[in-house]
């Protein structure tokens, strides 16, 4: 099922592939990250093999050469609000089944050992075949981000639905969403855009999580995009009846917000296009322009841009100096971009 790499660093350890990689293997989906769990080992044994510990109290270690994460099998207990309010217990006595029980969904609570055997104590494989998201245990309630992650999986895994026991706990977990960090919210949002992000936002709305997260109701057209998160947001913002006000609580990067605004201005105010191209640096071909150009599909622009790029300050140096030279250059660029 999966060929474990030959690795003398982990020889003699009970190491299993877990989580999303196992899920995607069974779904025959490509995956790029591997998560490993180590059963029956101590922190001291990991350090002796050259692993580097991640954090003082967190039982996760970085491989000395590949830098992949290897986590000791652990149990955890909620001690305070927020994603950092957990107490971990990681000793050689913790079993694989105990470790898998703390995970979010049964489809992510499977492991494969070196012999290719699938360990599936919570019927995750059956959930995959049924295309259902089902919490592993009552521990699901301890991390409200799991609700956002559920909406993200609905976007990434077409045809999946929420199990009744997941629907049952949504209202109970909703108040805890206020404790989520900006970074965790943004990370889940970016992953949702690798699937059908409209499903992500529609699910948040259906579960009444958008209001709890200060997320405005998105108008989600079937708009074309360049296949990236920025491109899709730009397309949505250009087509929406009202500008999409991305919430500060999710803190999108300024570059993303700029592209959304530029795309809307481009689509709705044609007379501003030359100034917009000039402002975004079409002549210098800056990264901001490249981002906007990646969203725009207008072959008529090419000859205008080519003409504008032939204009240089040397063309005006004999008539203008100082600020007047810059103004004349900008005016000539604008005229060329406007096709005059």
N, C-alpha and C positions, 0 to 999 in steps of 0.2 A: 504493500500500500504506500509506503514511504521509505526511501533509502536513507537511513541515518548516516551522516558523514563520519568518516574515520577521524577520531579526535582523541589523541592520547591524554589530553587534559582532563577529559571526563571519564576516561576508562576506569571501570570499577564502581562508578556511581550509577544509581538507578535514575535514569533521565528519560522523561517522556515528552513528546510533542503535545501541546495542549491548545485549547481555545480556538480562535478564529482560523488558524491554519488547518486544523483538523476538520472544522466545519466546511471550509472551502475545498479541501481535498475531496470530501464526500459529495459536494455539490459539483465537483469538476470545474471549479472556478480558480483562476490564477490568484496567487497570494505572494506577497513580498516580504512579510514579516513573520518570523517564527518565535513562538513563546515556548519556553522550556520550564518544566517543573522537575525538581530534584527531590526524591523521596528517600528518607532514611539517613540524611546527612545533617551535619551541624554547621553553624557559621564558621567555626574554627577549621573544619575540614575543607570548606570552600576557600578560605583565605590561604590555607597551606598549599593549595593547588595553583595559587596565583590569581584567583578571582579578586576583583575589586568590589567592595561593598557600596551599594547605592544608598546613601543616607545612614544615619546613625542607628536607627531602630527598625529600619525596613529590611525584611529578609530577602532582598533581591541583590544579585551579584552580576557584574559584567565579566564576560569571558576575557581572559588576558590577551587574546589575539583577535577574535572576531568581534568582540565588544557586544555580542548579543546578551540579552538578559536571561539569567537563570534564577528562578525563584525557588526557594525552599518551600516544600509543602507546608501550608500554614492554615490556621484557623484565625478568625478575627472577631472582635467584639466592639460594637458601637459604644463610644464613651461620651461623645459630644456632637453637636450639630456640625455640618460641613463634611467635606470629603477627607479632611485630615483627622477627624475625631474618631480614630479607631485604635484599638489595642491589639497587637499581633502576638500570636503564639506559634513559634516555629521551632519544633524539636524533632529529633529523629523518630519519635513515636507517632507523629501526625501521619495519617494514611492518605493515600491518593483520593479515596472517596470523600474524606473530610475536606480536603482541599477543594475538590470540585464542587462541593455543596455550597461554597461561599460565592460561586460565580453567578452571573446575571441570569442567562437563559440556558435552558437545557441544550440548545444547539451549540452552545459554547462551553459546555461542561463535559467534554469528551477528551480522551487522550489516546495516543498511540505509542506503544513501547517499541523498543529496538527490534523485537521479533515480528512487528507488524500487527500485533493484537490490538484490537480496538477496546478500550475501556469506556463503558457507557452506562454507569450506574443509574442515570436519571432519564434514560430513554430519549436521548437527544437525537439519535439517528431516526427514530420513529417520528419525532417532531419535524425533522427535515423533510421526510417523505410527506407528512401531512401539511407542510408549509405553515407551521404555527409557531408563534413566539410564546413560550411558556416559562415563567420564572422557575428557577431551580428549587428555591426554598423560601421560607419567611425572611431570610437574610436579604432578599431583594429589596425590602422596604428601607434598608439602612442607608442606601445611597440614591438620592433623588435623580442624579444624572442618568440613572438607568431608564427613566421614562423618556428622556431625550434620546438616549441610545436606541430605545425601542422604535421611536419614530424614524430614526436614521436607518435602522435595519429594514423597516418597511419600504424605505426609498431605495435601498441597495439590493434587496432581495425581492424581485417581482412576485406578486401573488401570495405573499405571506400575510397572515392575519394574526390578530391578538387573541390569545386564549382567554376564556372567561375569567380565569383567576388573575390575569394581568389587568383586565378591565376593572375588576373588583377593587384593586388597590390604588387606582389612579387618584381618586378623590382623596384618599387617605394620605398620599404622598405629595399632593399638589402644594400644600403650604411650605414644604421643605425646599421647594425650588428656589426660594429667595436666598438660600445659603450657597448656591452654586457660584463658582468663580467665573469671571469673564473668559479666562483662558479655556476653561473646560467647555463652556458653551460654544465658543468660536470653533474649537477643535471638532466638536460633533457636527456643527453646521458645515464646515468645509468637507467633512467626509460624506455628508448627505449629498453633496453635489457630484459625487462620483456615481450616483445613481440618478433616479428621477426626483430631483429636489422638490418638485411640486407636491409629491406624495408626502415628503417630510413636513412641509408647512401645513398641508391639508390635515395631516394626522395630528399635529400640535393643536390645530384649530378644533378638530373633532373632539379631542380629549380635553378641550378648554385649558390648554397649557399656555397658549399664546398670550392670554391676558396676565397670567401669573408671571410670565417672563418679560412683560412689557414689550411684547413683540406685536407690531401692528398687523392687522389682517392683510395678508398679501393677496393682491389680484394677480393670478398666475396664468397668463396666456400661454398658448402652445407656440411660443415664439422661438424662432431659430436662434442659436447661439454658436459660439466657436468651440463649444464643448468644455469650457472651463467655468469655474465658479464666477469669476469676474465677468466673463462674457455673458453668462446667463443672467446675472443680476443686471448688467447693462441693458440687455434685451428687455427684461421685465420692466425696468424703470422707464425705458423709452416708450413702451407700449401702454403702461398703466394710466388710467384716467387721472390719477393724482400721483405726484412723486412718492416713491417708496421711501419713507423715513426710517432708515435702518436704525434700530434702537441703540442708544448708548450703552445699555446693559450688555449688549453682545459685542460692542466695540470692534467693528470692522476696521481694517487698516485704512488709513487716509487715502492710499492709492486706489483702493476699491471704491470708496465713496466718491472720489474725484471722477473715476471712470463712469460710475452711475450717472453723475450729474452731466458729464460731458456727452454721454450717449443720448440722454434725454434732450439736451440742447441741440445736438446734431439732428435728431429725428424730427423735432418740433419747430425749430427756428432756422430754416435753411439760409436766411440772410446772414446768420451769424457763423456759418461754416468757415469762411475764409479766416475770420478773426480767431475762431476756435482752433483751426489748424495751426495758425501762427502762434497762438498762446501755448499750445501743447508741444511746439518745437518741431514742426514738420520740416523746417529747413535743416535743423541740426539732427533730426531723426532721433530725438531723445526717447528714453524708455517710456515716458508717459504717452508720447505720440504712438509708439509701437503698440501699446496696449489699446489705444483707441482705434488705430488702424486695423488691429486684429478683429475688432468687432464690426467695423464698417466694411461693407462689400460694395464698392462703387468703382467700377473700372474707369469711369470718366475722370476720376481724380488723377490718374497716373500722368497724363500729359501736362496737367496744371502744376503738379508737384515738380515735374521735370523742368518746366520753364522757371519756376520759382527758385529752384536750386542753382540755376545758372547765374542768378543775380548776386553780386558781391559788393562789398563796401567800396572796392576799387572803382566801381562804375560811377560813384558819386563823389569820390574824394576830391576831385578838382573843383567841385561846386559847393560842397558842404563840409563843415568841420564840427567836431564836438557833438553835442546832443542833436543838432540839426542833421548830422550824418545818419545817426541812428533812426531818426524819424523818417528821413527820405528812404532809407533802406526798408524799413517796415512798410511804408506806403507802397513801394514797388513790389514787395512780396505779396501784399494783400491784393494788389491789382492782378498779379499773375495768378494767384490762387482763385480769384474770382473769375478768371478767364477773360479779363479785359486786355 
